[in-house]
Amino acid sequence: MPYVSDEKVRRLYWLPNLVTDTATTRGETESTHDRLVPLYGTVPNLFRLQNQLPKVVQAEEQLICSIFQDRSLPREVKRGLLSTVARARRNNYCWVLHSRGGTEQSDCLPGLQSIAVKLVSSGCTFSPHDLTSLRAAGFKDEVLLDAILTVALGQLLCTLAEGLVPELDFENPTAVDPLPLPEQELDVRTEAGPSIMAPPRRSFDFAPYATLRDNVGFVPNLFHAQGSRPAVIEAEVHAFEQIIVPDEYLSRTQKECLLLVLAAANANTYCVALQSQILAALGTAEDDLRQIANDFRRAGLSDSDLALYEETQKLSWPIAGSEFSAERLRNAGSSSEQVLEACATAALGNFFATLQFGLGCIPDFTPERILTAKDLYRLRTLVRPISDVNTPDDPDSDLVYQAQSGNNDAFEELVRRHNRRIFGTLAGILGDLDDTRDATQEAFLKAYEHIGRFERRSKFSTWLTSIAVNTATESLRRRKPLESLDEIETEVFRPRQVLQWASDPEQLLSATQRNSLVREAVLRLPYKYRVAVLLRDISQFSTEDAAATLGLSVSALKARVLRGRLMLRESLSVHFMRPEKPNA
Amino acid sequence: MLSCAEFLSEFGDYLEHSAEPGLRARLEEHLHECKTCCVIVDSTRKTIQIVTDSDCFNLPGTLGESIVTEVMGRVRQKS
């Protein structure tokens, strides 16, 4: 039975604690996760990677099983829907996990597939009208509810996979074949009201509702709308209770805020209103809530919370343009348990958002405003193509496709194209020639190993350089502790050298002398400024590409580049100042 | 008018000629009055030019081909 080896678990850089001799070790895992094995034939690596949080894994298992146990839709159709969600999100891990055995095409009816794709790509435009043709084809509401729950589950699993980046569970020779996404609609959904009519459930004797009243103060409409599926409600509430409520690693307020950020990023009016109400009840001021929902970057958050929300927002869908970076969270001081909790929280947030889009529940409270698909762009700092599989202006696109199909000659051409730039960037980080050569080779080999997961949401060069920078960072960190890459600049840099430079300073020294001075000055820069300057001024990346490579906001990247340039100016000033005129 | 500290934290886009008009006007108003910041802008632009033109981290002659050979040898072993 395939499973991730202990060695591979160790190599996951952000998991400092090894999986040790507890109920979570591989020897006991199959029996501990006995509900997953019948579904998947193994315990997927996605869950093994969360072994540090056994209650979270158990809650996720219960949710999966509660959705799979209902037979309104056959199990193979559900697998097909999960596979469809993975293809729409271009998530290779989940696609391999669910499409094993080739269930997708034959077992997922086109009508169901289309609602899955719409919920995944533009959930905020989903309306009762989207279910009309399925109803006309004889699908009962029970079946449609089952389908929507399955799509929401697919979102949960894809979110986890995008955060945790597990090894594949099964050998797969080809990368995920992405589904074309529909044109983005920018209109408000025209038909308000629930899409699915569920029979009401008496609440006074239903334990999950009591849990909700204890922890939220009321029973949100989202749960009432699923009244015909008590086992699912029970599992959802249990997941909420185990993942969101405990003040264990992240505080509950942090996790509820994170859900608010995600709800806004998903343009989910219902969830923004719900989260705002919950956070207000937990003591968060209304002005703060409004600011977090509108633009959390200006909400005066601590550096660590800012990193937490910025990274976790990337797990929303449509994705904000760059990949989630657990490394950044670790550098900002998060423990591996906190990173795991953030991923699990985001996964549950996307689950509930998708469910709400599909069911069309009416907000429990009057929303401050109605979010639309336009907000998908406004609320994110980056514009992302919705329906283009290729980044239009990526000159490597064709070669990448060929390399992903196993064409090694194409990969060799990519190595030749990027060899010089990768080497230059790494030389500026590491300094030593031998270390740079080794790191360059290692970066290309990592790229080869993971090219199947490259989803073309950024340019290939950005993705490759990101791998190279991470490789060099790990190499440096093995030598000595590094300052955090994610500190926000708080002090203004005060220049000391303020004498005029020569009008043509490059004429003052030979090229060899200039190169030597620049090299020494760059290598003396603190690491975070050095990397930013290298990408902008040596490797000539655009500001946006450099920011994406480092997982930073554009404004943070600009601040670092400016600080690095001012420091370089300080170092070089003494060599390039205007020569003093002899006294007359 | 902007202080020198404010100027120094805001002039990154100005260096790259991408500051929005309102900010650019405030920065230029400051530069009109502050010789020290004029020197800093001029010397920072020259710094960028020198660093950008530098060959200090270039891949040495034959090393490029040896990296390609080494990487592709290991790739072909794996595949």
Interface residues (C-beta under 8 A of the other chain):
Chain A: G406 N408 F411 E412 V415 R416 N419 R420 F423 G424 T425 A427 G428 L433 R437 T440 Q441 F444 L445 Y448 E449 E489 V492 F493 R494 P495 Q497 V498 L499 Q500 W501 P505 E506 A511 R514 N515 S516 V518 R519 V522 V533 L534 D537 I538 Q540 T543 K558 A559 V561 L562 R565 L566 L568 R569 L572 S573 F576
Chain B: A5 L8 S9 F11 G12 D13 L15 E16 T36 V39 I40 D42 S43 T44 K46 T47 I48 Q49 I50 V51 T52 D53 S54 D55 C56 F57 N58 L59 P60 L63 G64 I67 V68 E70 V71 M72 R74 V75 R76 K78 S79
